[in-house]
Amino acid sequence: MADIETIRGGGHRLRQVREARQMTQMDVERATAARYGTEARVFAQQVSRIEKGQFDKPPILDLLRVGEVLGLKPDDIAEMFGLWPRQGEAPDLDSRVQELVNLSQQAPLDIREEMLSQIEVVVALTRAKLRQRLLEREGSEGIPGPHESRRPSRTSNGPTHISGGARAPEDDDDADDG
């Protein structure tokens, strides 16, 4: 995903396109609901947040849906938000991944949307699992994890109170000085 300045610039350009089409954010919500159904619509508030660049990673499906109702191609949206290179500028992909890309481009748009949603879930789960493994590895190597302090803990040498009012023996370093 692109840096925050690219995302803000993309949101600004998207707003310019929407305004040039004389559409309100509510019009975009209605158009996405009409095209994709009420469950998959992009709410006006979401359009506003996208246009203001308030996302580190704006939802790709929302970007594509808004772009489509505004008459933009997926490559236009990708270029605006720095998502992927334009067709013809394809990055060097593993041959298996390139084969999947080619197959997906032959599928109808609704199937491609579903595939993209599933891929996003797989990516999120994979990232979570990798983070978990890194944390486990750091813990087993004695390296403090992100939530652990790097400072040695200090223990109190003061009296320890036990229920019933009894006290545990104190560890008094001065006892040997007699």
Secondary structure as a PSIPRED ss2 file (coil, helix, strand):
# PSIPRED VFORMAT (PSIPRED V4.0)

   1 M C   1.000  0.000  0.000
   2 A C   1.000  0.000  0.000
   3 D C   1.000  0.000  0.000
   4 I H   0.000  1.000  0.000
   5 E H   0.000  1.000  0.000
   6 T H   0.000  1.000  0.000
   7 I H   0.000  1.000  0.000
   8 R H   0.000  1.000  0.000
   9 G H   0.000  1.000  0.000
  10 G H   0.000  1.000  0.000
  11 G H   0.000  1.000  0.000
  12 H H   0.000  1.000  0.000
  13 R H   0.000  1.000  0.000
  14 L H   0.000  1.000  0.000
  15 R H   0.000  1.000  0.000
  16 Q H   0.000  1.000  0.000
  17 V H   0.000  1.000  0.000
  18 R H   0.000  1.000  0.000
  19 E H   0.000  1.000  0.000
  20 A H   0.000  1.000  0.000
  21 R C   1.000  0.000  0.000
  22 Q C   1.000  0.000  0.000
  23 M C   1.000  0.000  0.000
  24 T C   1.000  0.000  0.000
  25 Q H   0.000  1.000  0.000
  26 M H   0.000  1.000  0.000
  27 D H   0.000  1.000  0.000
  28 V H   0.000  1.000  0.000
  29 E H   0.000  1.000  0.000
  30 R H   0.000  1.000  0.000
  31 A H   0.000  1.000  0.000
  32 T H   0.000  1.000  0.000
  33 A H   0.000  1.000  0.000
  34 A H   0.000  1.000  0.000
  35 R H   0.000  1.000  0.000
  36 Y H   0.000  1.000  0.000
  37 G C   1.000  0.000  0.000
  38 T H   0.000  1.000  0.000
  39 E H   0.000  1.000  0.000
  40 A H   0.000  1.000  0.000
  41 R C   1.000  0.000  0.000
  42 V C   1.000  0.000  0.000
  43 F C   1.000  0.000  0.000
  44 A H   0.000  1.000  0.000
  45 Q H   0.000  1.000  0.000
  46 Q H   0.000  1.000  0.000
  47 V H   0.000  1.000  0.000
  48 S H   0.000  1.000  0.000
  49 R H   0.000  1.000  0.000
  50 I H   0.000  1.000  0.000
  51 E H   0.000  1.000  0.000
  52 K C   1.000  0.000  0.000
  53 G C   1.000  0.000  0.000
  54 Q C   1.000  0.000  0.000
  55 F C   1.000  0.000  0.000
  56 D C   1.000  0.000  0.000
  57 K C   1.000  0.000  0.000
  58 P C   1.000  0.000  0.000
  59 P C   1.000  0.000  0.000
  60 I H   0.000  1.000  0.000
  61 L H   0.000  1.000  0.000
  62 D H   0.000  1.000  0.000
  63 L H   0.000  1.000  0.000
  64 L H   0.000  1.000  0.000
  65 R H   0.000  1.000  0.000
  66 V H   0.000  1.000  0.000
  67 G H   0.000  1.000  0.000
  68 E H   0.000  1.000  0.000
  69 V H   0.000  1.000  0.000
  70 L C   1.000  0.000  0.000
  71 G C   1.000  0.000  0.000
  72 L C   1.000  0.000  0.000
  73 K C   1.000  0.000  0.000
  74 P H   0.000  1.000  0.000
  75 D H   0.000  1.000  0.000
  76 D H   0.000  1.000  0.000
  77 I H   0.000  1.000  0.000
  78 A H   0.000  1.000  0.000
  79 E H   0.000  1.000  0.000
  80 M H   0.000  1.000  0.000
  81 F H   0.000  1.000  0.000
  82 G C   1.000  0.000  0.000
  83 L C   1.000  0.000  0.000
  84 W C   1.000  0.000  0.000
  85 P C   1.000  0.000  0.000
  86 R C   1.000  0.000  0.000
  87 Q C   1.000  0.000  0.000
  88 G C   1.000  0.000  0.000
  89 E C   1.000  0.000  0.000
  90 A C   1.000  0.000  0.000
  91 P C   1.000  0.000  0.000
  92 D C   1.000  0.000  0.000
  93 L C   1.000  0.000  0.000
  94 D C   1.000  0.000  0.000
  95 S H   0.000  1.000  0.000
  96 R H   0.000  1.000  0.000
  97 V H   0.000  1.000  0.000
  98 Q H   0.000  1.000  0.000
  99 E H   0.000  1.000  0.000
 100 L H   0.000  1.000  0.000
 101 V H   0.000  1.000  0.000
 102 N H   0.000  1.000  0.000
 103 L H   0.000  1.000  0.000
 104 S H   0.000  1.000  0.000
 105 Q H   0.000  1.000  0.000
 106 Q C   1.000  0.000  0.000
 107 A C   1.000  0.000  0.000
 108 P C   1.000  0.000  0.000
 109 L H   0.000  1.000  0.000
 110 D H   0.000  1.000  0.000
 111 I H   0.000  1.000  0.000
 112 R H   0.000  1.000  0.000
 113 E H   0.000  1.000  0.000
 114 E H   0.000  1.000  0.000
 115 M H   0.000  1.000  0.000
 116 L H   0.000  1.000  0.000
 117 S H   0.000  1.000  0.000
 118 Q H   0.000  1.000  0.000
 119 I H   0.000  1.000  0.000
 120 E H   0.000  1.000  0.000
 121 V H   0.000  1.000  0.000
 122 V H   0.000  1.000  0.000
 123 V H   0.000  1.000  0.000
 124 A H   0.000  1.000  0.000
 125 L H   0.000  1.000  0.000
 126 T H   0.000  1.000  0.000
 127 R H   0.000  1.000  0.000
 128 A H   0.000  1.000  0.000
 129 K H   0.000  1.000  0.000
 130 L H   0.000  1.000  0.000
 131 R H   0.000  1.000  0.000
 132 Q H   0.000  1.000  0.000
 133 R H   0.000  1.000  0.000
 134 L H   0.000  1.000  0.000
 135 L H   0.000  1.000  0.000
 136 E H   0.000  1.000  0.000
 137 R H   0.000  1.000  0.000
 138 E H   0.000  1.000  0.000
 139 G H   0.000  1.000  0.000
 140 S H   0.000  1.000  0.000
 141 E C   1.000  0.000  0.000
 142 G C   1.000  0.000  0.000
 143 I C   1.000  0.000  0.000
 144 P C   1.000  0.000  0.000
 145 G C   1.000  0.000  0.000
 146 P C   1.000  0.000  0.000
 147 H C   1.000  0.000  0.000
 148 E C   1.000  0.000  0.000
 149 S C   1.000  0.000  0.000
 150 R C   1.000  0.000  0.000
 151 R C   1.000  0.000  0.000
 152 P C   1.000  0.000  0.000
 153 S C   1.000  0.000  0.000
 154 R C   1.000  0.000  0.000
 155 T C   1.000  0.000  0.000
 156 S C   1.000  0.000  0.000
 157 N C   1.000  0.000  0.000
 158 G C   1.000  0.000  0.000
 159 P C   1.000  0.000  0.000
 160 T C   1.000  0.000  0.000
 161 H E   0.000  0.000  1.000
 162 I C   1.000  0.000  0.000
 163 S C   1.000  0.000  0.000
 164 G C   1.000  0.000  0.000
 165 G C   1.000  0.000  0.000
 166 A C   1.000  0.000  0.000
 167 R E   0.000  0.000  1.000
 168 A C   1.000  0.000  0.000
 169 P C   1.000  0.000  0.000
 170 E C   1.000  0.000  0.000
 171 D C   1.000  0.000  0.000
 172 D C   1.000  0.000  0.000
 173 D H   0.000  1.000  0.000
 174 D H   0.000  1.000  0.000
 175 A H   0.000  1.000  0.000
 176 D H   0.000  1.000  0.000
 177 D H   0.000  1.000  0.000
 178 G C   1.000  0.000  0.000
